[in-house]
Amino acid sequence: MPNTTFEKSEKRIEILSVSDLDFENFSGLLPVIAQEHGSGRILMLAYANLEAVRKTQETGYAHYWSRSRKTLWKKGATSGHVQQITEVLVDCDKDTLLYKVIQTGPACHTGAKSCFYRKLHFETIEN
Amino acid sequence: MPNTTFEKSEKRIEILSVSDLDFENFSGLLPVIAQEHGSGRILMLAYANLEAVRKTQETGYAHYWSRSRKTLWKKGATSGHVQQITEVLVDCDKDTLLYKVIQTGPACHTGAKSCFYRKLHFETIEN
């Protein structure tokens, strides 16, 4: 499919369709970074298969593939901590997605706002 | 190894060591999100094995595992577009890293500042 482009800020942004994505790595899964709209805070990383990306497009809410439960997963379906999509970006290799989202409640199953609440010990910084 | 904690803002942050990380998924590789210090912009996603994480700790510069070249890779070693680490965060499952970095030059091999310069077509937003 030919890509369309538009101007945003100073640079051209390509618009891709789902069929442009490269699902070859990791048995049909793409890593998906969820970033909070506005704050830029990184909330979590999960995985999406083709069906999850399509459901995300259709509904406007973040869907993923649960590797542990082996099922399509609407984020917040049981907890209510849904992620409303504001845009989906694709990387240069077309094998990673970035969901920009409006997060309801905490993103992490532990109750933390973000799943990234731990630091790696780092000699040059900690000492 | 017992974890140490300290107060940062209102919440406790656990400090992990490399031996706490879970390298079981994806044949010993962890996905690593690189986020620009200050702006919060997401620059790229790459992968790290144990050696890459250790080199990152030792040198203070982002190292990854190149899946295509099957080799340890210091980001910017040839281009000069290095990533100086300000902190490394770990997610709740201990299987994803977040490098916060000071990026020299563009992060993407295409010359773009960020690898996420494409958008996925999205009916509810584009139309």
gemmi code that builds the backbone of each chain (N, CA, C; Angstrom):
import gemmi

chains = {
    "A": [
        ("MET", (0.854, -1.203, 0.000), (0.000, 0.000, 0.000), (0.882, 1.243, 0.000)),
        ("PRO", (0.602, 2.224, -0.875), (1.408, 3.444, -0.865), (1.167, 4.231, 0.420)),
        ("ASN", (2.227, 4.817, 0.940), (2.093, 5.603, 2.169), (1.717, 7.038, 1.838)),
        ("THR", (0.902, 7.613, 2.669), (0.613, 9.029, 2.546), (1.445, 9.778, 3.571)),
        ("THR", (1.687, 11.026, 3.338), (2.491, 11.800, 4.283), (1.795, 13.117, 4.582)),
        ("PHE", (2.131, 13.702, 5.682), (1.659, 15.052, 5.991), (2.732, 15.768, 6.786)),
        ("GLU", (2.616, 17.059, 6.845), (3.607, 17.845, 7.574), (3.193, 17.954, 9.034)),
        ("LYS", (4.115, 17.690, 9.920), (3.865, 17.904, 11.342), (5.136, 18.503, 11.909)),
        ("SER", (5.028, 19.611, 12.569), (6.193, 20.385, 12.961), (7.029, 20.600, 11.703)),
        ("GLU", (8.315, 20.307, 11.770), (9.156, 20.600, 10.620), (9.401, 19.387, 9.737)),
        ("LYS", (8.929, 18.230, 10.131), (9.308, 17.029, 9.393), (8.110, 16.250, 8.885)),
        ("ARG", (8.368, 15.438, 7.868), (7.332, 14.616, 7.278), (7.106, 13.393, 8.155)),
        ("ILE", (5.855, 13.061, 8.337), (5.504, 11.870, 9.097), (4.831, 10.913, 8.120)),
        ("GLU", (5.351, 9.715, 8.037), (4.713, 8.710, 7.181), (3.545, 8.069, 7.916)),
        ("ILE", (2.491, 7.809, 7.182), (1.344, 7.100, 7.736), (1.383, 5.667, 7.221)),
        ("LEU", (1.445, 4.715, 8.121), (1.489, 3.302, 7.746), (0.147, 2.634, 8.050)),
        ("SER", (-0.090, 1.531, 7.376), (-1.239, 0.702, 7.727), (-0.737, -0.551, 8.437)),
        ("VAL", (-1.656, -1.278, 9.026), (-1.287, -2.474, 9.783), (-0.520, -3.465, 8.898)),
        ("SER", (-0.860, -3.506, 7.634), (-0.210, -4.464, 6.735), (1.258, -4.120, 6.486)),
        ("ASP", (1.676, -2.921, 6.832), (3.086, -2.536, 6.693), (3.953, -3.041, 7.847)),
        ("LEU", (3.326, -3.447, 8.930), (4.092, -3.831, 10.123), (4.800, -5.170, 9.925)),
        ("ASP", (5.940, -5.325, 10.583), (6.748, -6.536, 10.471), (6.553, -7.396, 11.725)),
        ("PHE", (5.716, -8.414, 11.588), (5.412, -9.296, 12.727), (6.303, -10.542, 12.749)),
        ("GLU", (7.380, -10.547, 11.970), (8.199, -11.754, 11.832), (8.949, -12.138, 13.107)),
        ("ASN", (9.461, -11.124, 13.817), (10.230, -11.427, 15.035), (9.324, -11.917, 16.145)),
        ("PHE", (9.857, -12.708, 17.034), (9.157, -13.075, 18.261), (7.789, -13.698, 17.995)),
        ("SER", (7.716, -14.579, 17.030), (6.505, -15.376, 16.794), (5.246, -14.533, 16.623)),
        ("GLY", (5.356, -13.489, 15.828), (4.158, -12.712, 15.504), (3.802, -11.638, 16.496)),
        ("LEU", (4.693, -11.355, 17.421), (4.423, -10.307, 18.412), (5.329, -9.095, 18.199)),
        ("LEU", (4.766, -7.928, 18.417), (5.550, -6.693, 18.438), (5.612, -6.174, 19.870)),
        ("PRO", (6.773, -5.705, 20.320), (6.784, -4.985, 21.600), (6.071, -3.646, 21.423)),
        ("VAL", (5.317, -3.278, 22.451), (4.555, -2.021, 22.430), (4.907, -1.228, 23.692)),
        ("ILE", (5.399, -0.032, 23.496), (5.661, 0.877, 24.616), (4.395, 1.706, 24.826)),
        ("ALA", (3.923, 1.780, 26.069), (2.796, 2.668, 26.383), (3.339, 3.894, 27.104)),
        ("GLN", (3.106, 5.046, 26.515), (3.606, 6.315, 27.069), (2.426, 7.219, 27.378)),
        ("GLU", (2.457, 7.849, 28.532), (1.343, 8.721, 28.925), (1.338, 9.998, 28.098)),
        ("HIS", (0.205, 10.271, 27.499), (0.004, 11.503, 26.729), (0.192, 12.689, 27.671)),
        ("GLY", (0.890, 13.677, 27.223), (1.079, 14.883, 28.037), (2.353, 14.820, 28.849)),
        ("SER", (2.411, 13.928, 29.834), (3.589, 13.864, 30.713), (4.791, 13.227, 30.035)),
        ("GLY", (4.554, 12.346, 29.065), (5.650, 11.630, 28.414), (6.184, 10.480, 29.250)),
        ("ARG", (5.543, 10.220, 30.376), (6.002, 9.140, 31.252), (5.779, 7.775, 30.600)),
        ("ILE", (6.762, 6.912, 30.709), (6.607, 5.567, 30.167), (5.883, 4.721, 31.210)),
        ("LEU", (4.794, 4.123, 30.805), (3.922, 3.406, 31.728), (4.239, 1.922, 31.793)),
        ("MET", (4.465, 1.302, 30.659), (4.645, -0.156, 30.612), (5.155, -0.559, 29.240)),
        ("LEU", (5.605, -1.802, 29.144), (5.879, -2.416, 27.850), (5.135, -3.738, 27.805)),
        ("ALA", (4.388, -3.945, 26.716), (3.682, -5.208, 26.536), (3.833, -5.620, 25.068)),
        ("TYR", (3.058, -6.619, 24.648), (3.226, -7.150, 23.296), (1.884, -7.177, 22.580)),
        ("ALA", (1.927, -7.010, 21.274), (0.693, -7.062, 20.482), (0.893, -7.958, 19.271)),
        ("ASN", (-0.118, -8.762, 18.993), (-0.154, -9.467, 17.709), (-1.052, -8.665, 16.760)),
        ("LEU", (-1.231, -9.193, 15.567), (-2.023, -8.472, 14.565), (-3.425, -8.169, 15.083)),
        ("GLU", (-4.051, -9.143, 15.722), (-5.411, -8.962, 16.223), (-5.479, -7.844, 17.270)),
        ("ALA", (-4.473, -7.796, 18.144), (-4.458, -6.770, 19.190), (-4.320, -5.375, 18.574)),
        ("VAL", (-3.488, -5.260, 17.542), (-3.331, -3.951, 16.889), (-4.641, -3.541, 16.216)),
        ("ARG", (-5.291, -4.499, 15.563), (-6.571, -4.177, 14.897), (-7.636, -3.767, 15.912)),
        ("LYS", (-7.702, -4.467, 17.031), (-8.688, -4.134, 18.071), (-8.405, -2.749, 18.643)),
        ("THR", (-7.116, -2.434, 18.783), (-6.733, -1.111, 19.275), (-7.201, -0.033, 18.297)),
        ("GLN", (-7.007, -0.294, 17.019), (-7.456, 0.651, 15.991), (-8.970, 0.812, 16.002)),
        ("GLU", (-9.666, -0.310, 16.096), (-11.133, -0.296, 15.972), (-11.813, 0.382, 17.159)),
        ("THR", (-11.240, 0.152, 18.362), (-11.928, 0.596, 19.572), (-11.383, 1.903, 20.142)),
        ("GLY", (-10.117, 2.233, 19.791), (-9.499, 3.420, 20.384), (-8.961, 3.164, 21.782)),
        ("TYR", (-8.968, 1.906, 22.199), (-8.405, 1.537, 23.512), (-7.312, 0.482, 23.314)),
        ("ALA", (-6.284, 0.580, 24.177), (-5.111, -0.280, 24.021), (-5.467, -1.750, 24.266)),
        ("HIS", (-5.105, -2.579, 23.299), (-5.206, -4.032, 23.412), (-3.813, -4.620, 23.228)),
        ("TYR", (-3.575, -5.726, 23.923), (-2.293, -6.420, 23.849), (-2.547, -7.922, 23.726)),
        ("TRP", (-1.446, -8.664, 23.512), (-1.490, -10.117, 23.583), (-0.828, -10.535, 24.888)),
        ("SER", (-1.558, -11.263, 25.719), (-0.979, -11.743, 26.963), (-0.165, -12.994, 26.684)),
        ("ARG", (1.144, -12.916, 26.924), (2.007, -14.076, 26.677), (1.784, -15.152, 27.716)),
        ("SER", (1.436, -14.768, 28.944), (1.231, -15.780, 29.989), (-0.126, -16.472, 29.809)),
        ("ARG", (-1.173, -15.700, 29.526), (-2.512, -16.292, 29.389), (-2.816, -16.722, 27.957)),
        ("LYS", (-1.938, -16.321, 27.025), (-2.092, -16.650, 25.608), (-3.472, -16.247, 25.087)),
        ("THR", (-3.785, -14.981, 25.315), (-5.087, -14.487, 24.868), (-5.013, -12.995, 24.594)),
        ("LEU", (-5.915, -12.536, 23.742), (-6.063, -11.106, 23.493), (-6.503, -10.447, 24.795)),
        ("TRP", (-6.015, -9.265, 25.057), (-6.191, -8.634, 26.356), (-6.463, -7.148, 26.166)),
        ("LYS", (-7.669, -6.713, 26.573), (-7.921, -5.277, 26.612), (-7.395, -4.766, 27.947)),
        ("LYS", (-6.418, -3.896, 27.900), (-5.849, -3.339, 29.132), (-6.960, -2.677, 29.941)),
        ("GLY", (-7.108, -3.119, 31.200), (-8.115, -2.533, 32.083), (-9.492, -3.154, 31.969)),
        ("ALA", (-9.634, -4.232, 31.209), (-10.960, -4.844, 31.018), (-11.573, -5.255, 32.354)),
        ("THR", (-10.765, -5.778, 33.263), (-11.294, -6.163, 34.577), (-11.046, -5.093, 35.641)),
        ("SER", (-9.886, -4.427, 35.585), (-9.531, -3.439, 36.624), (-10.167, -2.077, 36.377)),
        ("GLY", (-10.563, -1.824, 35.132), (-11.050, -0.493, 34.786), (-9.932, 0.488, 34.431)),
        ("HIS", (-8.683, 0.021, 34.526), (-7.540, 0.901, 34.265), (-7.186, 0.899, 32.782)),
        ("VAL", (-8.121, 1.427, 32.002), (-8.003, 1.384, 30.546), (-7.037, 2.454, 30.035)),
        ("GLN", (-6.629, 2.271, 28.795), (-5.735, 3.215, 28.126), (-6.398, 3.703, 26.843)),
        ("GLN", (-6.812, 4.956, 26.847), (-7.407, 5.532, 25.639), (-6.282, 6.017, 24.729)),
        ("ILE", (-6.315, 5.588, 23.489), (-5.234, 5.894, 22.549), (-5.357, 7.327, 22.021)),
        ("THR", (-4.236, 8.059, 22.018), (-4.235, 9.349, 21.320), (-3.493, 9.239, 19.988)),
        ("GLU", (-2.446, 8.442, 19.932), (-1.836, 8.107, 18.640), (-0.961, 6.874, 18.788)),
        ("VAL", (-0.689, 6.237, 17.647), (0.182, 5.064, 17.625), (1.331, 5.366, 16.670)),
        ("LEU", (2.557, 5.302, 17.182), (3.736, 5.530, 16.355), (4.431, 4.197, 16.071)),
        ("VAL", (5.169, 4.174, 14.972), (5.842, 2.959, 14.503), (7.316, 3.294, 14.303)),
        ("ASP", (8.192, 2.361, 14.649), (9.622, 2.682, 14.534), (10.162, 2.408, 13.138)),
        ("CYS", (11.422, 2.755, 12.922), (12.059, 2.685, 11.604), (12.047, 1.274, 11.020)),
        ("ASP", (12.149, 0.268, 11.874), (12.145, -1.123, 11.411), (10.732, -1.701, 11.304)),
        ("LYS", (9.747, -0.931, 11.685), (8.335, -1.342, 11.615), (8.052, -2.577, 12.466)),
        ("ASP", (8.859, -2.753, 13.518), (8.650, -3.913, 14.383), (8.505, -3.543, 15.859)),
        ("THR", (8.254, -2.272, 16.134), (7.960, -1.823, 17.498), (6.915, -0.723, 17.418)),
        ("LEU", (5.949, -0.753, 18.354), (4.900, 0.267, 18.385), (5.030, 1.116, 19.641)),
        ("LEU", (4.537, 2.319, 19.528), (4.452, 3.234, 20.670), (3.013, 3.726, 20.757)),
        ("TYR", (2.313, 3.249, 21.807), (0.956, 3.732, 22.051), (1.059, 4.969, 22.937)),
        ("LYS", (0.573, 6.095, 22.478), (0.431, 7.252, 23.370), (-0.984, 7.195, 23.920)),
        ("VAL", (-1.105, 7.268, 25.234), (-2.384, 6.940, 25.871), (-2.768, 7.916, 26.971)),
        ("ILE", (-4.071, 7.992, 27.205), (-4.593, 8.616, 28.416), (-4.923, 7.471, 29.357)),
        ("GLN", (-4.161, 7.384, 30.443), (-4.254, 6.251, 31.371), (-5.278, 6.540, 32.461)),
        ("THR", (-6.238, 5.637, 32.632), (-7.151, 5.707, 33.773), (-6.554, 4.895, 34.918)),
        ("GLY", (-6.333, 5.519, 36.064), (-5.759, 4.807, 37.213), (-4.330, 4.387, 36.957)),
        ("PRO", (-3.811, 3.470, 37.809), (-2.435, 3.007, 37.630), (-2.310, 2.095, 36.410)),
        ("ALA", (-1.134, 2.129, 35.778), (-0.899, 1.245, 34.635), (-0.429, -0.133, 35.089)),
        ("CYS", (0.235, -0.185, 36.241), (0.871, -1.441, 36.669), (-0.082, -2.276, 37.520)),
        ("HIS", (0.016, -3.599, 37.384), (-0.841, -4.499, 38.171), (-0.494, -4.436, 39.663)),
        ("THR", (0.678, -3.873, 40.007), (1.061, -3.724, 41.416), (0.386, -2.521, 42.070)),
        ("GLY", (-0.263, -1.697, 41.243), (-0.882, -0.481, 41.758), (-0.020, 0.755, 41.542)),
        ("ALA", (1.199, 0.549, 41.046), (2.071, 1.689, 40.733), (1.567, 2.382, 39.466)),
        ("LYS", (1.783, 3.672, 39.400), (1.378, 4.417, 38.208), (2.058, 3.851, 36.965)),
        ("SER", (3.356, 3.606, 37.066), (4.152, 3.059, 35.965), (4.765, 1.743, 36.407)),
        ("CYS", (4.938, 0.820, 35.466), (5.628, -0.437, 35.776), (7.120, -0.221, 36.058)),
        ("PHE", (7.653, 0.932, 35.683), (9.098, 1.162, 35.834), (9.370, 1.901, 37.147)),
        ("TYR", (9.162, 1.204, 38.263), (9.338, 1.822, 39.573), (10.603, 1.323, 40.270)),
        ("ARG", (11.433, 0.578, 39.557), (12.688, 0.090, 40.115), (13.864, 0.681, 39.347)),
        ("LYS", (14.975, 0.818, 40.041), (16.194, 1.292, 39.390), (17.244, 0.194, 39.411)),
        ("LEU", (18.063, 0.167, 38.381), (19.209, -0.734, 38.374), (20.368, -0.046, 39.083)),
        ("HIS", (21.027, -0.803, 39.933), (22.185, -0.258, 40.655), (23.231, 0.184, 39.633)),
        ("PHE", (23.752, 1.381, 39.855), (24.614, 1.981, 38.844), (25.756, 2.684, 39.539)),
        ("GLU", (26.928, 2.092, 39.449), (28.092, 2.599, 40.198), (28.326, 4.080, 39.990)),
        ("THR", (28.283, 4.489, 38.735), (28.694, 5.858, 38.418), (27.703, 6.892, 38.911)),
        ("ILE", (26.471, 6.445, 39.194), (25.451, 7.398, 39.629), (25.149, 7.250, 41.102)),
        ("GLU", (25.033, 5.991, 41.574), (24.602, 5.780, 42.946), (25.701, 6.114, 43.958)),
        ("ASN", (26.968, 5.882, 43.559), (28.056, 6.097, 44.519), (28.732, 7.450, 44.336)),
    ],
    "B": [
        ("MET", (20.324, -11.349, 46.245), (20.846, -10.141, 46.907), (19.682, -9.329, 47.461)),
        ("PRO", (19.776, -8.890, 48.734), (18.701, -8.061, 49.273), (18.665, -6.710, 48.565)),
        ("ASN", (17.464, -6.196, 48.365), (17.330, -4.909, 47.697), (17.394, -3.781, 48.716)),
        ("THR", (18.017, -2.708, 48.339), (17.991, -1.510, 49.162), (16.953, -0.569, 48.585)),
        ("THR", (16.449, 0.305, 49.412), (15.438, 1.245, 48.925), (15.810, 2.658, 49.344)),
        ("PHE", (15.273, 3.618, 48.669), (15.414, 5.007, 49.095), (14.160, 5.748, 48.675)),
        ("GLU", (13.990, 6.892, 49.267), (12.802, 7.687, 48.968), (13.094, 8.592, 47.780)),
        ("LYS", (12.203, 8.620, 46.835), (12.313, 9.562, 45.719), (10.906, 10.050, 45.453)),
        ("SER", (10.713, 11.330, 45.482), (9.385, 11.907, 45.461), (8.605, 11.253, 46.589)),
        ("GLU", (7.408, 10.770, 46.316), (6.581, 10.266, 47.400), (6.670, 8.756, 47.538)),
        ("LYS", (7.364, 8.077, 46.653), (7.309, 6.623, 46.668), (8.681, 5.984, 46.827)),
        ("ARG", (8.640, 4.716, 47.267), (9.871, 3.969, 47.437), (10.324, 3.419, 46.091)),
        ("ILE", (11.625, 3.505, 45.895), (12.200, 2.969, 44.675), (13.125, 1.828, 45.084)),
        ("GLU", (12.891, 0.658, 44.537), (13.796, -0.454, 44.819), (15.029, -0.354, 43.942)),
        ("ILE", (16.156, -0.732, 44.491), (17.390, -0.795, 43.726), (17.708, -2.259, 43.448)),
        ("LEU", (17.793, -2.615, 42.181), (18.085, -3.995, 41.799), (19.514, -4.113, 41.284)),
        ("SER", (20.022, -5.320, 41.332), (21.305, -5.588, 40.691), (21.049, -6.390, 39.410)),
        ("VAL", (22.063, -6.510, 38.602), (21.919, -7.218, 37.316), (21.442, -8.651, 37.536)),
        ("SER", (21.875, -9.256, 38.638), (21.502, -10.651, 38.895), (20.013, -10.812, 39.191)),
        ("ASP", (19.319, -9.706, 39.465), (17.872, -9.775, 39.697), (17.072, -9.811, 38.399)),
        ("LEU", (17.695, -9.467, 37.278), (16.955, -9.355, 36.011), (16.578, -10.722, 35.477)),
        ("ASP", (15.455, -10.770, 34.767), (14.940, -12.023, 34.214), (15.234, -12.074, 32.712)),
        ("PHE", (16.277, -12.828, 32.359), (16.707, -12.927, 30.960), (16.102, -14.151, 30.257)),
        ("GLU", (15.108, -14.787, 30.874), (14.582, -16.046, 30.338), (13.860, -15.892, 28.999)),
        ("ASN", (13.093, -14.809, 28.863), (12.323, -14.616, 27.625), (13.251, -14.256, 26.465)),
        ("PHE", (12.858, -14.584, 25.276), (13.544, -14.131, 24.064), (15.029, -14.485, 24.072)),
        ("SER", (15.355, -15.688, 24.482), (16.726, -16.202, 24.352), (17.766, -15.302, 24.991)),
        ("GLY", (17.499, -14.870, 26.202), (18.511, -14.126, 26.934), (18.565, -12.638, 26.628)),
        ("LEU", (17.580, -12.131, 25.927), (17.554, -10.706, 25.606), (16.426, -9.992, 26.342)),
        ("LEU", (16.702, -8.773, 26.776), (15.666, -7.902, 27.325), (15.410, -6.765, 26.344)),
        ("PRO", (14.148, -6.410, 26.112), (13.905, -5.167, 25.372), (14.310, -3.973, 26.228)),
        ("VAL", (14.906, -2.993, 25.581), (15.369, -1.782, 26.264), (14.786, -0.561, 25.556)),
        ("ILE", (14.053, 0.239, 26.306), (13.534, 1.504, 25.776), (14.575, 2.576, 26.075)),
        ("ALA", (14.946, 3.361, 25.067), (15.833, 4.510, 25.310), (14.996, 5.779, 25.265)),
        ("GLN", (14.999, 6.500, 26.378), (14.212, 7.730, 26.503), (15.147, 8.907, 26.761)),
        ("GLU", (14.910, 10.005, 26.078), (15.775, 11.171, 26.240), (15.553, 11.828, 27.593)),
        ("HIS", (16.633, 11.997, 28.321), (16.608, 12.696, 29.605), (16.102, 14.118, 29.379)),
        ("GLY", (15.237, 14.570, 30.225), (14.741, 15.938, 30.113), (13.469, 16.024, 29.294)),
        ("SER", (13.555, 15.751, 27.995), (12.371, 15.887, 27.134), (11.376, 14.750, 27.332)),
        ("GLY", (11.864, 13.574, 27.755), (10.995, 12.411, 27.880), (10.676, 11.759, 26.547)),
        ("ARG", (11.283, 12.239, 25.479), (11.017, 11.671, 24.156), (11.555, 10.247, 24.051)),
        ("ILE", (10.783, 9.362, 23.471), (11.255, 8.000, 23.268), (12.083, 7.966, 21.994)),
        ("LEU", (13.308, 7.497, 22.105), (14.250, 7.553, 20.999), (14.274, 6.273, 20.182)),
        ("MET", (14.244, 5.129, 20.838), (14.391, 3.847, 20.135), (14.066, 2.712, 21.088)),
        ("LEU", (13.903, 1.534, 20.518), (13.848, 0.311, 21.311), (14.865, -0.648, 20.729)),
        ("ALA", (15.697, -1.217, 21.611), (16.671, -2.210, 21.166), (16.712, -3.311, 22.220)),
        ("TYR", (17.684, -4.203, 22.138), (17.730, -5.356, 23.035), (19.090, -5.435, 23.716)),
        ("ALA", (19.096, -5.955, 24.928), (20.351, -6.128, 25.664), (20.423, -7.521, 26.250)),
        ("ASN", (21.599, -8.134, 26.150), (21.860, -9.356, 26.909), (22.618, -8.974, 28.185)),
        ("LEU", (22.982, -9.955, 28.959), (23.649, -9.680, 30.234), (24.920, -8.860, 30.034)),
        ("GLU", (25.702, -9.241, 29.014), (26.968, -8.539, 28.761), (26.722, -7.064, 28.425)),
        ("ALA", (25.693, -6.799, 27.631), (25.381, -5.412, 27.239), (24.973, -4.585, 28.455)),
        ("VAL", (24.209, -5.192, 29.362), (23.808, -4.459, 30.569), (25.037, -4.160, 31.428)),
        ("ARG", (25.903, -5.138, 31.565), (27.114, -4.927, 32.375), (28.008, -3.838, 31.776)),
        ("LYS", (28.167, -3.850, 30.456), (28.992, -2.835, 29.790), (28.382, -1.443, 29.965)),
        ("THR", (27.055, -1.394, 29.928), (26.360, -0.122, 30.143), (26.643, 0.391, 31.549)),
        ("GLN", (26.580, -0.518, 32.516), (26.878, -0.134, 33.905), (28.320, 0.333, 34.060)),
        ("GLU", (29.241, -0.412, 33.459), (30.666, -0.135, 33.654), (31.110, 1.173, 33.009)),
        ("THR", (30.532, 1.451, 31.831), (31.039, 2.577, 31.038), (30.185, 3.832, 31.161)),
        ("GLY", (28.911, 3.669, 31.569), (28.009, 4.820, 31.606), (27.460, 5.199, 30.243)),
        ("TYR", (27.712, 4.352, 29.242), (27.165, 4.585, 27.894), (26.346, 3.370, 27.467)),
        ("ALA", (25.253, 3.632, 26.723), (24.315, 2.580, 26.336), (24.965, 1.559, 25.413)),
        ("HIS", (24.862, 0.296, 25.828), (25.279, -0.834, 25.002), (24.060, -1.732, 24.773)),
        ("TYR", (24.019, -2.360, 23.619), (22.917, -3.256, 23.254), (23.500, -4.522, 22.627)),
        ("TRP", (22.601, -5.480, 22.364), (22.955, -6.656, 21.582), (22.319, -6.493, 20.210)),
        ("SER", (23.140, -6.533, 19.179), (22.613, -6.439, 17.821), (22.118, -7.808, 17.374)),
        ("ARG", (20.798, -7.913, 17.153), (20.229, -9.185, 16.722), (20.619, -9.521, 15.287)),
        ("SER", (20.807, -8.500, 14.443), (21.167, -8.767, 13.054), (22.644, -9.133, 12.931)),
        ("ARG", (23.502, -8.434, 13.649), (24.945, -8.692, 13.556), (25.418, -9.692, 14.593)),
        ("LYS", (24.529, -10.018, 15.531), (24.843, -10.977, 16.600), (26.133, -10.600, 17.323)),
        ("THR", (26.158, -9.368, 17.794), (27.340, -8.883, 18.495), (26.954, -7.803, 19.492)),
        ("LEU", (27.795, -7.649, 20.498), (27.638, -6.544, 21.435), (27.849, -5.245, 20.667)),
        ("TRP", (27.097, -4.220, 21.011), (27.065, -3.009, 20.219), (27.023, -1.801, 21.141)),
        ("LYS", (28.061, -0.982, 21.078), (27.986, 0.306, 21.782), (27.288, 1.288, 20.861)),
        ("LYS", (26.161, 1.789, 21.280), (25.406, 2.750, 20.465), (26.296, 3.950, 20.142)),
        ("GLY", (26.457, 4.241, 18.862), (27.246, 5.398, 18.460), (28.730, 5.129, 18.319)),
        ("ALA", (29.146, 3.877, 18.440), (30.584, 3.555, 18.377), (31.191, 4.010, 17.051)),
        ("THR", (30.461, 3.872, 15.963), (30.982, 4.315, 14.668), (30.448, 5.691, 14.272)),
        ("SER", (29.182, 5.966, 14.579), (28.561, 7.238, 14.159), (28.914, 8.402, 15.083)),
        ("GLY", (29.317, 8.075, 16.310), (29.515, 9.130, 17.312), (28.235, 9.520, 18.036)),
        ("HIS", (27.112, 8.920, 17.655), (25.817, 9.267, 18.246), (25.562, 8.441, 19.508)),
        ("VAL", (26.404, 8.683, 20.486), (26.382, 7.904, 21.725), (25.234, 8.326, 22.630)),
        ("GLN", (24.955, 7.458, 23.593), (23.915, 7.719, 24.597), (24.540, 7.623, 25.977)),
        ("GLN", (24.668, 8.752, 26.636), (25.190, 8.779, 28.000), (24.041, 8.493, 28.962)),
        ("ILE", (24.241, 7.518, 29.825), (23.182, 7.062, 30.735), (23.023, 8.026, 31.907)),
        ("THR", (21.768, 8.383, 32.207), (21.517, 9.122, 33.450), (20.899, 8.205, 34.508)),
        ("GLU", (20.051, 7.260, 34.089), (19.611, 6.204, 35.000), (19.029, 5.047, 34.203)),
        ("VAL", (18.971, 3.889, 34.845), (18.382, 2.701, 34.232), (17.250, 2.223, 35.141)),
        ("LEU", (16.035, 2.165, 34.592), (14.883, 1.682, 35.346), (14.524, 0.271, 34.886)),
        ("VAL", (13.868, -0.468, 35.777), (13.507, -1.864, 35.541), (12.012, -2.006, 35.786)),
        ("ASP", (11.320, -2.801, 34.978), (9.868, -2.897, 35.148), (9.488, -3.957, 36.188)),
        ("CYS", (8.192, -4.042, 36.458), (7.674, -4.903, 37.523), (8.025, -6.377, 37.318)),
        ("ASP", (8.099, -6.817, 36.078), (8.440, -8.213, 35.783), (9.944, -8.441, 35.666)),
        ("LYS", (10.720, -7.393, 35.791), (12.194, -7.463, 35.723), (12.689, -8.004, 34.382)),
        ("ASP", (11.878, -7.793, 33.341), (12.288, -8.281, 32.029), (12.255, -7.202, 30.949)),
        ("THR", (12.217, -5.946, 31.368), (12.312, -4.823, 30.429), (13.090, -3.707, 31.110)),
        ("LEU", (13.980, -3.065, 30.346), (14.771, -1.959, 30.887), (14.385, -0.650, 30.217)),
        ("LEU", (14.618, 0.415, 30.954), (14.432, 1.763, 30.427), (15.728, 2.523, 30.676)),
        ("TYR", (16.446, 2.814, 29.578), (17.650, 3.636, 29.694), (17.225, 5.095, 29.532)),
        ("LYS", (17.485, 5.920, 30.533), (17.319, 7.362, 30.350), (18.677, 7.899, 29.943)),
        ("VAL", (18.698, 8.639, 28.840), (19.982, 8.970, 28.205), (20.065, 10.424, 27.767)),
        ("ILE", (21.300, 10.893, 27.693), (21.602, 12.143, 26.990), (22.109, 11.723, 25.615)),
        ("GLN", (21.329, 12.020, 24.586), (21.610, 11.547, 23.225), (22.472, 12.561, 22.489)),
        ("THR", (23.600, 12.100, 21.954), (24.409, 12.940, 21.065), (23.955, 12.697, 19.632)),
        ("GLY", (23.518, 13.743, 18.935), (23.056, 13.600, 17.539), (21.773, 12.806, 17.469)),
        ("PRO", (21.410, 12.350, 16.247), (20.184, 11.568, 16.085), (20.329, 10.170, 16.666)),
        ("ALA", (19.229, 9.629, 17.167), (19.256, 8.260, 17.695), (19.064, 7.240, 16.582)),
        ("CYS", (18.349, 7.615, 15.531), (17.978, 6.639, 14.486), (19.033, 6.577, 13.391)),
        ("HIS", (19.242, 5.369, 12.853), (20.216, 5.198, 11.778), (19.793, 5.919, 10.497)),
        ("THR", (18.513, 6.316, 10.400), (18.029, 7.064, 9.233), (18.398, 8.545, 9.315)),
        ("GLY", (18.889, 8.969, 10.471), (19.196, 10.383, 10.676), (18.107, 11.119, 11.433)),
        ("ALA", (16.981, 10.437, 11.681), (15.904, 11.049, 12.472), (16.315, 11.096, 13.941)),
        ("LYS", (15.814, 12.097, 14.633), (16.124, 12.217, 16.067), (15.661, 10.975, 16.820)),
        ("SER", (14.439, 10.529, 16.519), (13.858, 9.340, 17.142), (13.524, 8.322, 16.066)),
        ("CYS", (13.595, 7.041, 16.424), (13.186, 5.996, 15.482), (11.664, 5.991, 15.255)),
        ("PHE", (10.913, 6.631, 16.139), (9.443, 6.600, 16.033), (8.940, 7.814, 15.262)),
        ("TYR", (9.227, 7.827, 13.946), (8.846, 8.969, 13.117), (7.683, 8.628, 12.195)),
        ("ARG", (7.095, 7.447, 12.395), (5.940, 7.058, 11.582), (4.716, 6.897, 12.472)),
        ("LYS", (3.562, 7.133, 11.875), (2.302, 6.947, 12.594), (1.523, 5.807, 11.962)),
        ("LEU", (0.793, 5.091, 12.794), (-0.118, 4.078, 12.285), (-1.442, 4.750, 11.950)),
        ("HIS", (-1.973, 4.393, 10.796), (-3.261, 4.945, 10.368), (-4.317, 4.583, 11.399)),
        ("PHE", (-5.106, 5.569, 11.769), (-6.012, 5.379, 12.884), (-7.331, 6.069, 12.560)),
        ("GLU", (-8.315, 5.253, 12.286), (-9.610, 5.775, 11.797), (-10.176, 6.858, 12.693)),
        ("THR", (-10.139, 6.570, 14.009), (-10.831, 7.470, 14.927), (-10.125, 8.813, 15.077)),
        ("ILE", (-8.849, 8.849, 14.669), (-8.096, 10.096, 14.821), (-7.856, 10.780, 13.479)),
        ("GLU", (-7.489, 9.986, 12.462), (-7.114, 10.575, 11.178), (-8.314, 11.099, 10.398)),
        ("ASN", (-9.446, 10.409, 10.563), (-10.598, 10.769, 9.723), (-11.593, 11.672, 10.462)),
    ],
}
model = gemmi.Model(1)
for chain_id, residues in chains.items():
    chain = gemmi.Chain(chain_id)
    for i, (resn, *xyz) in enumerate(residues, 1):
        res = gemmi.Residue()
        res.name, res.seqid = resn, gemmi.SeqId(i, " ")
        for name, pos in zip(("N", "CA", "C"), xyz):
            atom = gemmi.Atom()
            atom.name, atom.element = name, gemmi.Element(name[0])
            atom.pos, atom.b_iso = gemmi.Position(*pos), 0.0
            res.add_atom(atom)
        chain.add_residue(res)
    model.add_chain(chain)
structure = gemmi.Structure()
structure.add_model(model)
structure.setup_entities()
